[in-house]
Structure formats: C-alpha cells, structure tokens
Amino acid sequence: MRLAILDRDGVINHDSAQFVKSPDEFRMIPGSAEAIARLNHAGYHVVVATNQSGVGRRLFDMATLNAINEKMMRLVAQAGGRIDAVFFCPCAAEEKCACRKPEPGMFRDIAERYGLDLTGTPSVGDSLRDLQAAAAVGARPILVLTGKGRKTQKEGGLPEGTTVHADLAEAVEHIVG
C-alpha cells in the first residue's frame, strides 16, 4: 500500500495564529484539494497527521474539530479525492505527550494502524516539528512554503533529505513524478 502523510493547517488549509476554531474559519489553500485527489488517482492513501492543541486549550471542542475535519473531507471529495484518516493530538505543548509532533508517536500510530513501515513514506508539512516527526520514523520529509513554511525554511535545521516545494500541489507533482 502506498501512503502519503499530510499536515493539515498550513498545508491543506490556511493556518491562523489564533487557531482554526470553526468550520467557517477553515479555508482551503488553492489547489490543495486537487493535489490530494491527484495523490489518490496515483494510488496513494492519504492520511492527515495534525497537532490540534486548540482542543487541549479549550478553544474548541471535539465536536467542532470533527466538523472542521468533515468540511475538509467534503471539499476534498468535491475535487475527486479522499482523505482516508485523520490522526490528531489534542494536547497542549506543555503536556509533553508522545503523540504531539515533533514526537513520533502519531506517526507510529499510523504505521501500526496500517501495518506499514513508514520508511520512505512522503510526509508533507510546513513546520520543523512536522519534518522532525517524519524523519524520526524514516519517512521522507517534504516542506511546503505555505503556512509557516517560509519561516521554517529561513530558520534552517531541516532534517537531512528534506525537499522544499512552493505548495502541496507542487509537492504532489514531486511525489507522483
């Protein structure tokens, strides 16, 4: 099975310094839904791996997070694609849990759920923590310059082998080649 792992905020949708707290605040980055569909049509299962500390900070509840993710999945479906699963960490950073990126726990959960070794699996993110979590399990880190991506690139320290692309659509072109 071919799998691609995508961060959500800043990769699929526009990020917000105040968190995406409602379905109304969720806005797709142009071309991202079509890029996910392209991955699917190339034989990839798509999984989202996202830190959602807004839940732990009580900025929104699980029902709201589910509604946001349902909107994302509906918009991707309208573009002819699908997201197979959404893995998330609801914990605030100070909780120091094993599933919050940059820790690799969420990626290990994905590997276990799908019965896969993630070595070489493309993993697209816009922050250093996304790339570090991917690298920790041997996945292939891919930075997009949307969201926090430009800042991440400027700050440096990217894991070895990280490729950099303008956005998810360009990253998918690279993945499916």
N, C-alpha and C positions, 0 to 999 in steps of 0.2 A: 504494500500500500504506500502511495506517495502522499506525504503530508506537508503542509505549509502552516507555520505558526505566525500569527499576526498580533501585534499590539493593537489596541483599539484607539484610544484618544491620541490624536496627532498623526495617526497612520491611516485609519479608515475615516475618521470624522475629525472636524476641527476641535482642537483642545481649548480649554478655558482655565485660566489661573484660578478662577472661582469654582472649578469643577463643573462637569456636565451633570446637572441635578434634576433634569426632567426630560421627557421625550421632546418637548418643544425646543429645548436648548441643544438637542442632538442634530448636527448638520453635517452631512457627508462632505468629504473633500471631493471635488470634482474628479471623476474618473475612477474613484476607488471601488465603487460597486461593480463597475465593468471589469476592473482588474481582477476582482475576486471571481467573477464569472469566467474570466479567461483562465485563471488557475484551475477552476473546476473542469472546464472543457479540455484542459490539457491533462486531466486525470488526477488532479490533486484534491485531497480532502483538506478543508480549511478549518483551522481551529483558532479561536481568539484567546489570548492569554493576557489578562489585564489586571493591574492593581486598581482597586476601587475603594480607596481609603475614605471616600465620602460616606460610605456606609458606616464604617467604624467611628467616624467623626460625627455621626448622626445628622449629616447634611441632607441625606435622603435615605429611604428605607429599601428593603429588599424588593418590595412590590414595584417601587419606582425604578430600581435597577433593572428588574425584569422587563418593565415596559420600555425602557430605553433600548435594551438589547433586542426586544421584539421589533421595535421600529427599525433598528439596524438590519435585522434579518429580513424584514419585509422589503426594505429598499434594495437590498442585495438581490432578493428573489425577483423583484421587478426588473432588474438588469439581467436576469437569466442565470443567476448564480445562487450559491447556498453556503451558509456557514454551518459546519457540522456540529460544533460545540463551542460554548463559551466557558472558559475557566477563569476564575477571578479570585483575588484575595481581597476581602473586605477590611482587613486590618489597617490601622493607622501605623505609620512608620515607627513610632516609639514602642510598639508592641513586639518588634523584633521576631516576627514569626518566620517559619521556614518556607512559606509559600509566597511571601512578598518579594517580588523582584527587587534587588539583584540576586536574592537567594534562588536556588534552582528547584525548590520544592514543587512549584506549579508545573514546571517542565517535566519533572519526574512523575507527577500525577498523570500528565498527558501520555507519557511513554507507557506507564502502567495500564492506563485505560485502553490504549490502542495496541498494547502488546508489541511495542516497537522500540528499537534502539534509535535514538534521535540523532546519531552521528550523521552529519551532512545535511540534516533537515533544514531547509531555508526558514529563517526566523527574522521577521521584519519588525523593526522598532524605530522610535525616534529619540530614545534616551539611552544613556550609557547603561543604566540598570537593565534595560531590555536586552542589550547586547551581551552584558556580563552573564545574565541568567542563561542565555542561549549557549554561549561559549562554555559555560560550566558543565553542560551535558553533551558537548561535542556538536551541537547544532551549528549551522552556518549563519553567523550574524550579518544582517543587512541593515544598514542605516538609511532612512529616508530623511530628506531635508525639510519635510513638512513638520508641523507641530514644533517640538523642541529640537528638531534635527540639526538645524544650522548652528544653534548654540552648542549642541553636543559635539558636532564636528570641530568647531572652533576651540573647544576646551581640550580636545585630544584625549589620548589614553584609550583609544578604541582597541578592542580585542584583536589579536592577530587574525588576519584573513578577512576582516570586515570590508564589505564592499559598500559604496555610497551611491545613492540614486536620488534624483530630484523628488520623486513621489512614489506611491505604491504602483501606479501604472508602469513607470519605468523599471521599478524593481521586478515586477512580474515579467516584463519583457526579458530581463536578465535571467530569471528563474526558468522560464519555459524555453528560452533560447530559440 
